[in-house]
Amino acid sequence: MSPQSRSTRKVLRLPVSLGGKLPALTADVSTAGCRLELPQVFLPGSKVHGYVLYADTEMPFQGEVVWSKPGDPRASVYSSTGVRFTHLSPALSRLLRPRKGQR
């Protein structure tokens, strides 16, 4: 990940549902993608879809897994997965868009 894309990410803990079945949490997020923490491991190249839940509103997205790091269930450590967004709902795009004065 380039330093520029890292600097545009917000540290946000938002609940996510992948495919309406798998719960996850965002660790950081931008309009380009996010890092998810979840019990499962996805292979890079996997297509994913789901929604972010914010203020009781489901905000859909589609994406592709670009990297994945397995967790350790014995230590209660979740897996980390990097997702590049291929489609964002307008509401999610507005939520993630940097505000004036933010990086």
C-alpha positions in Angstrom: 0.0 0.0 0.0 1.4 3.4 -0.9 2.0 6.0 1.8 -0.5 8.3 0.1 -3.3 5.8 0.3 -2.5 5.0 3.9 -2.7 8.7 4.9 -6.2 9.0 3.4 -7.6 6.2 5.6 -9.7 6.9 8.6 -9.5 4.8 11.7 -13.1 3.7 12.1 -14.7 0.7 13.8 -17.8 0.1 11.8 -19.8 -3.2 11.8 -19.8 -5.0 8.4 -21.8 -7.9 7.1 -20.2 -9.8 4.2 -22.7 -11.6 2.0 -25.3 -11.0 4.7 -23.8 -13.9 6.7 -20.3 -13.1 8.0 -19.8 -10.4 10.6 -16.7 -8.2 10.5 -15.4 -4.9 11.7 -13.5 -2.2 9.8 -10.1 -1.3 11.3 -9.4 1.5 8.8 -11.3 2.7 5.8 -11.2 5.1 2.8 -13.2 5.6 -0.4 -10.6 3.2 -2.0 -10.9 0.3 0.4 -10.7 -0.9 3.9 -9.0 -3.3 6.3 -11.5 -5.8 7.9 -11.0 -7.8 11.0 -13.0 -11.1 11.0 -12.7 -14.7 12.1 -12.5 -16.1 8.6 -9.6 -15.8 6.1 -10.2 -14.8 2.4 -7.9 -15.5 -0.4 -6.5 -12.6 -2.4 -8.5 -12.1 -5.5 -11.8 -13.2 -3.9 -14.8 -11.0 -4.7 -16.7 -9.8 -1.7 -19.9 -7.9 -1.2 -21.8 -6.7 1.8 -22.7 -3.6 3.8 -21.4 -1.3 6.4 -23.9 -0.6 9.2 -23.9 3.1 10.3 -26.6 4.8 12.3 -29.0 1.9 11.6 -28.5 2.3 7.9 -27.1 -0.5 5.7 -24.6 1.0 3.2 -23.7 -1.6 0.5 -20.4 -2.1 -1.2 -18.6 -4.6 -3.5 -14.9 -5.2 -3.5 -11.9 -7.5 -4.1 -9.6 -9.0 -1.5 -6.0 -7.7 -2.1 -4.3 -9.2 0.9 -5.1 -11.4 3.9 -3.3 -12.2 7.1 -4.6 -15.2 9.2 -5.4 -14.6 12.8 -4.8 -17.0 15.7 -8.1 -18.4 17.2 -6.2 -19.8 20.2 -5.2 -16.3 21.1 -8.6 -14.8 20.1 -6.9 -12.8 17.3 -9.0 -12.1 14.2 -7.7 -12.3 10.7 -7.0 -9.1 8.8 -8.2 -8.7 5.2 -7.5 -5.8 2.8 -10.4 -5.0 0.5 -10.3 -2.7 -2.5 -13.7 -1.3 -3.2 -15.1 -1.8 -6.7 -18.5 -0.2 -5.9 -19.8 1.9 -3.0 -23.3 3.0 -2.4 -23.7 6.8 -2.6 -24.4 7.0 1.2 -21.2 5.0 2.0 -19.2 7.2 -0.4 -20.4 10.3 1.3 -19.6 8.9 4.8 -16.0 8.0 3.8 -15.2 11.1 1.7 -12.6 13.3 3.5 -14.1 16.4 4.9 -12.5 19.8 4.3 -9.5 20.2 6.4 -9.0 16.4 6.9 -6.3 14.3 5.3 
